[in-house]
């Protein structure tokens, strides 16, 4: 079966956590705690197919406010695919990225809203976390791995795609953080030489 995450379609199996599907396919999603339900950065909003996911767990009910639940928000580290069908979700970090790109003025309101909803559930969240037992070494390993992967995805998401600058020489493309050009990929200097030669030939003609 397939699932669409942030407008990209991926393979999924029944029983898979939304977070694991996203991580396997390097989709843009938060998971600083490594998927242990602590950091609450793996929020996703279900756009279609909520009935195909696992029912809300008691943990999710303790972490997510009624307002967020009414918007279709789930915890990526807790919600699982249970039935085949069409599922579409967007991650909270992807929504933030889109705001940065299209309307940064929305960020203040969004941050205030998420902070308010987290504050509403703070007592229940603390009560839940105090009762949980963790393998501390495994937790530490998950957190380190989660932070590393999250930073990698952050840079991938915010690095501009391949683009050409009209102010540069014709045929010279600018790649942010790109490696040096290879023999099969002409560099700016080689293009410049070609352009100069073509110009001289045109003048001579």
Secondary structure, 3 states (H helix, E strand, C coil): CEEEECCEEEECCCCCEHHHHHHHCCCCCCCCCCCCCCCCCCEEEEEECHHHECCCCHHHHHHCCHHHHHCCEEECCCCEECCCCCEEEEEHHHHHHHHHHHCCCHHHHHHHHHHHHHHHCHHHHHHHHHHCCCCHHHHHHHHHHHHHHHHHHHHHHHCCCCEECCCCCCCCEECCCCCCCCCCCCCHHHHHHHHHHHHHHHHHC
